[in-house]
Amino acid sequence: MPAIRLIFLWHMHQPYYKDLVTGEYRLPWVRLHALKDYYGMVKLLDEFPDVHQTFNLVPALIAQIREYAQGLAHDPFLDVAARPAGDLNPDERQFALHYLFQANPQNMIRRYPRYQELWEKFQGLSGNVSHAAPLMKNSDLADLQVLSQIAWFDEFWLADPDVRELIRKGRDFDRADQQFIVGRQRELLAQVLPAYTAAADRGMIEISTSPYYHPILPLVCDSAMGAVSHQGLDLPGRRYRHPEDAREQIVRAMTLHEEVFGVKPQGMWPSEGSVSDETLAIAHSAGIRWMATDEGVLGRSLEKSFPRDGHGTLQNDGPGLLYRIYRWEQQEATMHVVFRDHSLSDLIGFVYCGVPAADAAADFLLRTKESCAPILAAGADAVVPVILDGENAWEYYPQSGREFLRRLYEGIRSDSMFQSLTVSEAIEREPRPASLGSVFPGSWINANFDVWIGAPEDNLSWDHLGAARDFYAAHGDSATPEQKALAFEELLIAEGSDWNWWYGPEHHSANDRDFDELYRKHLSNVYQALGAEPPEALAHSIISAQARPRFASQTAYISPRVGSPTASYFDWLGAACHVAERRYAAMHGGTFLLDAGYAGVDGEYLYCRLDFMANTPDWAHTGVMLVVNIERLQKNMPVEETMAFKLEVRIRDAAIESWTLDDGKTSSSKIEGVFAGLRKEASFECRIPLPALNAVEGTILRLRFSLWRDRLPLDSLPREGAIELNVVPEDELSSLAYAKP
């Protein structure tokens, strides 16, 4: 009987936070995710021993977990949580307020009433640490120190009687409570890696690896690959080409893996699913048997697309192309490759957290069956890779997603149509893999490398890295072996992908400055290890000295799955974005309902998304008009010949009641290809065919969003100016976006 062979690969990764010179950990996320996610994800499989899975543990993460387990990690965040609240100096009190509230408010802070109470008190003091620190009582800080640690405990560890007693106590924690929760962490961290070894020894899981410090291998081999995957992309001034470093990252990964788990890894999830023919050949030479990446890379390699219907079901020949194992071969090098189902993976990563667990698990299994139906009907097996982040998604689920996972695994175990296999098990059962002569260079995000290269901040980062690498090449041999080894280690760390993840327009967090400082510190350490002063440029932030811009131009074509439940925020990477400016809210007493606007084009459509503030339910049920004003200009055309369009959308009872598109002369609600919809009361999405706007190549579109009730404006975005788009070939977008004014 044909079967659906599910391959779950959970990728576990954190950046390398340790400063090798000071020995200090600059951020606490390895410890916290080890407490909350890593242990429980593999321990849960004790209940489902036949649901085999693959866990990808990045070596830099393994090394840091080992230091915590051995009590060798110098973690100032844990030090602050461990110190008596009354002994904290003013700087430490501010430090505690800045970092100990960095947890998901809905599922981690609100779960503990006193933690929620402290969070609300802090927010009531404007969320400003310097203002709030002297106003928070010692008892407040003591409770914060304890609860901020408990909030990160795994569900299995929350069931410990001593921990349950602390949770029952809830507040007014004393010194003994504080010492207990800190000491218990160290005991629990020592259980993480042995749990993986035990599960692998029992044949329940396969443990795969990644390049040691999580670099984007194709860019380390040759930074020019950025413009191969995205033609016209602006590249760094200094070309980076070090395939020898790429090989070193892989060899070191395999060595540590064997040291910790007793066997060499068979497979690899290359950092961010980033592949190229050169990197596959290097991995083959190092002994890697299989690699995994994204369906977008397969699509560009085969020059095919993977269309889905409104329910996310693969169409046409998509299932037959995607749901199989490939064998890449060039000259003497070979590699088995699996390609993740982007839609199914993103459903778990970004969508199901907002759906009841039983419904989400049933929906996943149904969607999988629907997409696999043509293959099964032909009498063949379907191999369905589901590959995603194994840690960050769970803070958005109640109880770290355990109910969802239990229902999903039980559904797989009880349905004879499904088999859950490791990647190596699936390869062993496939005697005739499909042939693949070349892979298109790209990552799991849009099958390119735009997140890590091309934007001004990204390119400056690469230039600094290249300068440090060249300095090492010129001066390393004149240093002592110890100095040279330290300098090279710092270079390998700086090659990691995480630094550039936070540079550029795509991603931002409360820790942007921390990442920037740590990256520049690693580069500075290269020079210092070789007895030289670091360049003065490394004293300056790569992030602009001004506030991060609230507007970003479109940098790549986008084709978001508007209206699809499988869509995620990654669909909008590359879009123009404008974030609402709320600095003057208290001064003007204004009401802010619109949070951020996104817009972009591809060769066929204009796409728009408008994110609402958290108070959306207050107005979405009472009847409002959402208006998208679109001004169309043609380059070199007189201003008086511009055209204005208006999409009017009536919203009532948190649903779209009707829409019309008006060009100033006629108004229609029956234009083929137009879509307008709401996504869980959190955002509005629309799609308009470019011909409906008379938008041809060379057109400029200027967009403004506004919200109205009873012919009175409630809010608008942008409040000044407009979101401007250029309708041009995709290879011209990045040069226009990053052009100097």
N, C-alpha and C positions, 0 to 999 in steps of 0.2 A: 504493500500500500504506500503510495507516495506520501511524503512527510514534509512539513515545514520545519526546517532546521534553523532555529533561532540562535544567533550568536550575540550574546550580551558581552560587551566590553566596557568596563567601567574604568575611566581614566582618573587616576589619583595624582594630583600635582599641586605643588606650591613653589613659588620662587625660592631661591637660595638667600635667606635673610641674614645669614651670619656675616659679619665683618671679620675677615680672616686676621686682620691686624689687631683689633681690640678684643676679638672673641665674642662680641655682643650680638645678640639677635635684635634686629631693628624692628621687626613686627612679629606678632605672636601667632600667626595663622597656622603654622605647622602644628604647634601644640594644640590649639583649639579644635582644628579639624580632625586631628588624631583622636581627640577626646570624643568628638560628636559623630564622626562619620566612618573613619577607616575601619575601626574594630567592628562596629555593628553591621556594616555592609557584608562582611565575610562571615561573621558569626551567625547571621540570619540564615545562611544556607545550611546550617546544622538541621534546620527544620525541613529543608528541601534538598536532600543530598543528591537527588537525580536531576536537579536543575543546574546543570554545569554551566560555568561562566568563566570569563577571562577578566582578570584585573590587571591593569597596566599601572605599575608603580614606578614613578620617575626616580632615578637613582639619587638625585639631589634631595628629594623628599625622604628617601630611605635613610640617607646619611644623617639628616637632621633629626628624624624620629629616633634613631639610635643614640644620638647625643642626649636627647631628652630622657630616654629610657635609662641611660647610664648615669644620669645626674650631672652631665658635663655642660649642658647648655646654659649660657648666661642670658637669662630672659628678664629684662627690666620690667616687663609688663607683669610677669608673675611676682617679681620682687615687690612691686607696688601693691599687688593684691595680697601679699603675705605680711606686709608691715602693719603694725598697729595703727589704726586710723589717726589716733592722737599724735603719733610720731611723724606723720607726713608733713614735710615742709610745704610752703606755698606752691612751689613749682610741681611737687609731686601730687598735690591735691588737684591742680589743673590737669596734670598728666592723667590722673585717674578719671576725671570727668570727660576728658577728650576721648579716651580709648575704651573705658569699661561699659559704655553704652553702645558700642559698635556691634550690634546684634539685630536680628530681624525683629522689628517692633511687634508684629502681629503674632508670630509663632514662638518667639523666644522670650521677649520682654513681657508681653501681656500674659504669658503663661503663669507668671509669678506675680501676684498682686502687689507685693511690696516693691518689686523691681519696676513695675508699671507706675506705681506711685512716685518713686524716685525719678523716673524718666519724665513724668509730667511736671514734677517740681523743677527739674532742670530746664525743661522747655519753657516753663513759666518765668524762669529767670533769663529768658531770651536765648538759651542755649549757648551763651557766651561763657567759656570756661573761666576767664579772668574775673568776670563779674560774679559768677555763681560760686566759685571756689570758697570765698570767705563766708558765704551765706549758708553753705551746707554744713549741717552739724556733724560732729564726729560719728554719732550713731547712724546718720545717713550714709556716710562714707563706709562705715564698717559693714552695713547691710549691702551696700553696692559691691564691696569687695567680694563678699561671699556669693551673692546671687549672680553676679556677672560670670562667675566660674561654673556654678551649677547649671546655668542656662546652656552651657556648651557640653554638658555630659550626655553621653549616649543613652538611648532608651534602656538598654540592658543595664547600664550602670546606675541609672536613676532608680532601678528596682532594688538596689542594695539597701538593706534595712537601715544602716547608719545614714545613708544619703536621704532616704525617705523621711527619717526623723528630722533632719535639718529642714527639708521642704515643709514638713508639717509645722515646724516651729515658725518658719516664715519671715521672722524679723527679730530685731534686738539680738543679733548674733554676738557672741563673746569671743575672746581671744582663742579659746579652745576650739570653737567652731571654725574659726579662720585657719588655724593650724591644721585641723583635720582635713579641710577641703583642699588645701594646698598639698599636703602630704599624700592624700589619696590620688591626686592627679599623677604624681610620679609613679605610684604603683600601677595605675591603669595604663599609662603610656608604655610600660615595659611589656604589656600583653599584646600590643598591636601586631608587630611583625611576626611573633610566634604563631598568632592565629592564622596568618596567611600560609606560613610554612606547613602547619598542620593540615589545613584544607587542601593544599596542593599535594601533600603526601598521601592523602586519602583519595586523590583523583577527582575531587569535586571541582577544582578550579585549575586554570592555567594562569601563571603569572608572566606577563610580558613586560617589556622595558621600553624606555625612550632614550634618546641621546642624553648624556649625563646631566647637563645643566639646562636641558630643554631649549636648545637653539633651533631656529628655523634653518634646517640643514641646507636647502637649496640656496638660501641667501648667504650662508657662510661659505658655501662652495663658490658662489659667484653672485654678488649683489645685483648684477645686471639682469638676473632672472626676474627681478621685479617688473622690468619693462617687457619681458617676454610674455608673462601672464597677463599684463595690462599694458598694451601698446601705448606709447606716448607718456607713460608715467615719468614724472620728474625723479631722477636718481640722485643719490649723494654725489658730492663733488669728488670724493675719494672712493674708487672702486675697491670693494673688499672681495678677495678671492683666496680662500684658504681651505681647499678640500682636505688638506692634511689635518686641520683642526676638526673637521666633520668626522673624519675617521677616528680621531682620538676621542671624541665625545662618545662614539659608539663603543669603541674598545673598552673604555673605562666603565661604561654602563654594564657591559657584559661581565667584566671582572667583579664589580661590586655585587651584581646580581648572584653570581655563583658563590661568592663569599657568604652572602646572607642566607640564600635559599638552598644552597647545596648543588644546584644544577645550572647549566647555562640556559639563558632564555632562547626559545625557538622563534619568538616573534617580537614585533615592535610596532607601537603606535608612534610614528614620528611626530615630533612636536607640532601641535595644531594640525595634524594630518598632512603636513607639508612634504611633498614628494617632487622628484624630478628623476629623469633617467640616470643622472650622475649619482644622486644619493642612493638610488636602489642598487646600483653597481657597487658602491662603497659598502653598503650594508651587507650585500651578498659576500663580499670579500672578507668581512669581519665574522661571518658565520650565521647571520640572521636568515631564517628560512621563510618567514612571511612578514608582510607589512599590511597596514590598513590605512585607508584614507576615505574620502567622501565621494558620494555619487556625482557631485559637480565636476570633480577631476575626471571621473570615468566619462561623463558626458562630453567634456572638452577633448578627451583623448580619442573618443570614437566619433566625435562631431555629431553627437546625438543629444536629444533632450529627454527628460523624464516627465512628461505632462501627467497631471493628476486631475481627476474630476473634483467636484465641489466637496466630496466626502474624503478626499485625499487618496483615492484609489488610483494606482498606477494604470496608465492607459497604453494602448497600442502595443509596441514591442518592449515597453519599459520593464515589465517584470522579467521577461526572458533575458534581458541584458544585465539588469542590476542584481538579480537574485541568483548569482552563481559565483564560483571561485575562478579567478583568473591566474594564469601563469605568464608572467612577464619574462621575456628573454631577449638579451642582446649579447652577441658574441658568446663568451663563456659564462656570463652572469645570468642567473635565473632568480625569480622571486615569486612566490604565491602572494596574491594581493586580493583583499576583500574591500568592498566599497560600502560604506554605511548608508542605510536608508535615512536620508536627511529628515524626512517628514516624521517618521516614527520616532526617531531619536529626539527630535525637538519637542514632540508631544510630551515625552517624559520630562525633558529638561525645562520646558517653559510653560506648558499648557495645563497638564493634569493636576498641578498643584491647586488649581481653583475648581476642581471637579470632585464630587464625592468619590471616595476610593473605589467602591464597588463598580460604579459607573465607568470610571476611568480605566480600570483593568479590563472590564468587558469590552469597552470601546477599542482598546489597543488590540485585543485578540481578534475582534471582528474586522477591524481595518486590515490587519495582517492577512487574515483569511481571504478577504476580498481581493487584495492585490496579488495574492499567490494563486488565486483560482485558475487562471489560464495555464499556469505551469503544471499544477496538480492534475488538471483535466487532460493534459497531454501525457500523463503517466510519469512525470519527472518530479524530482525533489526540488524544493525551493530553499535556497540558503539566504537568510535574511539577517544581515548584520545591523545591530542596534548598538551604536557606539556614542557615548557621551560622558561628560563630566560626572564623576562619581561622588562628588562632595558638595559643590556649591548649590545644586538644585534643591537639596533637602531642607534648607532653612526656610524655604517658601512653602513647604508642606507641613501640615499638622503632624506632630510627633515624628519629625524627620522622615516622613513618607513611609513609615513602617507598615501601616495598614494597607496602603496602596501596593507595596511590594509583596506583602503576604498574599493579597488577593490575586495579584498578577502571577506569582509563582504557583499558587494553588491552581489557577486556571490552566496554566501550562501543564502541570503535573497530571491533572485529571482529564486532559483532552488528548486522545491518542493521535490526533493529527500533528501535535507539536513534539519536537525534540529540542532540548536546550543543550547545546554543545559548546565546548571550547573551540577556539579557532583551529587549533591543531587537530582536534577530533573531526571537525568538519572537513578539513583538507584530506585527512586519511580516508574519509568515506567518499571522496570525489576522485574517481580514477581518470576522468577526462576533463580537466579544467579548460576553460576557454583561453585561447591564445591572445596575448597582448604584446604588440611589438614596441610600443612606446607609451609613456605616460606624460600627459600635459603637466607642466610645472604649476603647482597650485596648492592651496590649503583647503581646509574644510569650510572656510568662510569665503564664499563667492568664487572659489577655485582660483584665487589669486593671492598676492601677498600684501595687499594695500594696507592692512592693519599695521604692518611692521615697517613699511618703507614707502616713501613718496611724499608724505606731508613734510613741511619744513622742520618740525620737531624731530620726526623720525630720521630725516636725512642728516640733521646735525648730530644726532646720536650716533649714526653710522660713521660720520666723519671723525668724531672723537674716538670711537673704537678703532677705526683704521689707523689713526695717528698713534695710538697706544701700541697697536700690533706692530707697526713699522718701527717704533722705538725699541720694542722688545727684540725684534729681528736684528737691529743694528747694535744693541748693547748687551744682549743677554749672555753672549759667550764670554764677556769680560767680567761677569759677576760670579759669585760663588755658586756652587750647585744648589744650595739652599735658597739663595736669593732668586736664582733663575726659576727654580721650581715654583716658588711663591708667586712670582710675577706671571708665569704662565697659567697658574691656577686662577688668578684673578682675571686674566683674559678670557679663559673658558667660561667663567661665571658671567662676565660681561657680554658674552655672545648669546646668553639666554634670551628667550623671546619675551619674557615678562616685562622688561624695561620698556620696550617700544609698544607693548600692548597699551600702556598708559600714556604714551606720547601720541600726539596727533589728535584728530577730532573725534575718534570713534568711541573711546572709553574714558570715563573719569570716575574717581572715587574720593572718599574722604582722605585717602592715603597717597594721593598723587605726589605730593611734595616728599613724602617719605621714600617712595620708590625712586624719585629723581635724585635725591641726595645719596641714596645707597648706591645707585648705578654710578654716579660720578665718584663716589668713594672707592668703588672697586677699580675704576680706571686710574684714579690717583694712586692707589696702592701698587699698581704696575710700576709706575715711575719710582715710587718710594722704595719698593723692594729692590730696585736696581740702583739705588743710591742717588737718585736724581729728584729734583723738585718737579712736582706736577705742573703742567702748563697752566697759566693763569686762567685760561678759558674754562677749566674744570671747576673753578671757584664760583662760576655763574650758572644759575639754573638753566636747564635746557627748556623748561617751561617758560613761556613768556613772563616777564616781570609784571605785566599787567594782568588783570583778571582774565581767566579763560574766556575767549570770545563766546558771546551768546548766539552768534550766527556762524554757521559753517556752510560753505558752498557745496553743491553737488560735485562729487569727485568720480563717480562711475555710474553707468546705467543701473537702474534698479527695476525689478519686476516683482514687487511684493505680492504675496498671495492674499489680496484683500478679500475679506469675507470668509477666508478659510480658517477652520479651527486649528489647523496645523501650523499657521503662521507664527513667527516669532520676531523679536526685535532685530535679529540678524538680517531679516528680509529688507530692512531699511538702512543697512550700512551702505554708505556712499551717497545717501540722500542729503539734500540741503536741510538744515535744521535751524530753527530759531527758538531759543528758550526764553520764556517770559521774564522780564525785568521787574522785580518786586521790591527793589530797595526803598522806594518811596511810598510803600503801602501805608505805613503809620502816618506819614505826613499828609497824604491826600485822603486817607480814609476810604480808598477804593476797594471794590470787591474784585477778587481775582478768581476766575473760573477756568481760564485757559492756561495750561502749563507749558506746552511745547508744540510747535508745528513742524512737520516734515513734508518735503515735497521732492519729486524727482521725475525724470522722464526716462523712457527707453525709446526704441524706434517707433513705437506704436501709441503709447498712452502717456498721459499725465497722471501721476499718483499723488495723493495727499493723505496725510494723517494728522489729526489734531488730538493731543492728549489733554484730558481734563484734570483739574485739581481733584483732591480727595472728596470734596463736598459736592460732587456731581449729583448724587441722589436728591439733593435739596432742590434742584431745579429741573432735572431731566424728566420728571413726571408731570410737570405742570403746564407744559406747552411752550416751546420756544422755537425761534427760527435761527438756524445756523446758516451763515452766508459765507461762501468762498468767492471773493472778488478776484477776477483774473484779468489782468491787463496784458494785451498782446502787442508787442512792438516788433517791427522788422528792422534789422540793422540797416543803417543809412536811410531810414524812412523818416520823413517829417513827423514830428510829434503829433500834429493834428490828424494824421492818418492812422493813428493807433486804434485798436478795437478793444472794447471792454465787454467781458462776459461775467455772468453772475450765476453761481449755482446756489439755489435756495433750497434748504432742507428743513422740513417741518418735523420736529421731535415732540412726541407726546407719549406718556407712560413708558419712558425709557426705550422707545423704539422709533424707527423712521416711519413717519406717517405718509410722507410724499416728498418728491423732489421735482424741481424744474431747472432747466438750463436756459438762461436768457442772454441773447447777444445784443440787446438794446432795440432790436427790431421784432424778433419773434421769440416765443417762449415755448419750450417743449419738455415733456416728461417721458418721451418715448424714443430716445436716441439709443440706437443699438450700441452696446459696449459700455454704457455708463453704469457704474455701480456706486451705491451709497449705503453705508451701514454703520452700526454701532458695535463695539466690541466690549461686552460686559460692563456697560456704563462707564468704561474707563477711557475710551477713545472713539473718534469718528474716523472712518476711512472712506476714500472715494477713488474712483478710476474714471477718467474721461479720455476718449479717443482723441489723439492730436488733430485729426482732420475736423472734428467738431469744433475746434478752436481756430481753425485755419492756421495751425502751427506747422510750418515747414522748416527745413533746415535753415538756420540763421535767425530764427525767431527768438525773441526774449519774452519770457513770461514772468509777470510780477504778481505775486499772490498775497492776499490779506484774508485773515479769518475774523469773523465777528459773530457774536451771539446776541440775539434780540428777543425782547418780550414786549408785546403791546406797542410796537414801533419805537421802543426805547432801547438803546444799547446797554447790554449787561457787561460785556468785556470784548476786547479785541486783541489780536496778535498778528503781526507786531503792532505795538501802539504807535510806533513811528516807522516810516519806510515800508518795505515789502520784502518778501522772500523772492529772490530773483533766480530764474533758471535759464540756462542757455540750451536751446534745441540744436545740438550739434552732434557730429559723430562721437562715439564714446572715447576715442583716443585723444580728442581735444578737451575733454572735460577737466582732467586733472591739471593741465597747463593753465586753463582759465581759472580754476579754483584757487591755485596757489600763485597766481601772477602777482608780482609786486605792484602796489598801487602807484 
